[in-house]
């Protein structure tokens, strides 16, 4: 949103305000031309939470409506509970310019909750939602004029580095970057490297991130005597993660669901070969196996596929180069130019 804020006179944010102490993975808004309208955070994960959400609904609706009425351009972030309310409120402003960043999986064949499917339908239906550009990740065959393929970025063009005889060799360095939650399947990354190590592959794994699965993973590493070559680093700043990418050969992301898997694009920027599940736009990003390795989530099959590739240095170097060339197209400079065009 800091990039969006650079091109407007005033930014009005309607959102729940985090009451936790910010960590190294959080960033502040970089503008003083901002007004924040705080609303309660709601969910429907229990009967009590659902009743609370119903009671708070009129307050949230009115605050979103008031902000949209003042705005020259409306920007939604979906999918989410507040995003769903925003999808309905924006219907009252058919003449206003609008964008929606759909940060989830836009794959029309994906199994998703009803609320996600409802948001996708409202946003994509040009007869219902007017003057809207829905920014989705991946290249999907769409009939709706509302839907536009988009991307996100982390690095500026000035940080591009050309691979110099990229040497992917023993000991192979694997990396996991993301929240340690069941949805990201960090334990599968651990088990994959454990299996490779047992099969005689000299390798290591570094995990960056925090989450509910940390204690479980730490116990697994201890119980299976893996701490010599698998390390939990916790949350770290961007500079540390960037340094880790530069020193690694492979990124593992066995995630259950993604929109634009930012860590995959980041790793590819440095020539790191991504090993990821074929969800959302991942197959397109990895060019169906030409720019990375697509997981089957079968430990034996995935181990065999990776082991075989590790013996072919030429293929690995070509894969690394193709990955970097692709990711270098999606810089912060290109991202900001795309936002300016939208506004």
Secondary structure as GFF3:
##gff-version 3
##sequence-region A 1 343
A	DSSP	alpha_helix	2	5	.	.	.	ID=ss1
A	DSSP	beta_strand	11	15	.	.	.	ID=ss2
A	DSSP	beta_strand	34	38	.	.	.	ID=ss3
A	DSSP	alpha_helix	47	70	.	.	.	ID=ss4
A	DSSP	beta_strand	73	78	.	.	.	ID=ss5
A	DSSP	alpha_helix	81	89	.	.	.	ID=ss6
A	DSSP	three_ten_helix	90	92	.	.	.	ID=ss7
A	DSSP	beta_strand	97	102	.	.	.	ID=ss8
A	DSSP	alpha_helix	114	124	.	.	.	ID=ss9
A	DSSP	beta_strand	132	137	.	.	.	ID=ss10
A	DSSP	beta_strand	147	150	.	.	.	ID=ss11
A	DSSP	three_ten_helix	157	159	.	.	.	ID=ss12
A	DSSP	beta_strand	172	177	.	.	.	ID=ss13
A	DSSP	three_ten_helix	182	184	.	.	.	ID=ss14
A	DSSP	alpha_helix	186	198	.	.	.	ID=ss15
A	DSSP	beta_strand	203	208	.	.	.	ID=ss16
A	DSSP	alpha_helix	214	223	.	.	.	ID=ss17
A	DSSP	beta_strand	230	234	.	.	.	ID=ss18
A	DSSP	alpha_helix	238	247	.	.	.	ID=ss19
A	DSSP	beta_strand	250	253	.	.	.	ID=ss20
A	DSSP	alpha_helix	262	269	.	.	.	ID=ss21
A	DSSP	beta_strand	273	277	.	.	.	ID=ss22
A	DSSP	alpha_helix	282	285	.	.	.	ID=ss23
A	DSSP	three_ten_helix	287	289	.	.	.	ID=ss24
A	DSSP	beta_strand	292	295	.	.	.	ID=ss25
A	DSSP	alpha_helix	299	310	.	.	.	ID=ss26
A	DSSP	alpha_helix	313	327	.	.	.	ID=ss27
A	DSSP	alpha_helix	332	342	.	.	.	ID=ss28
###
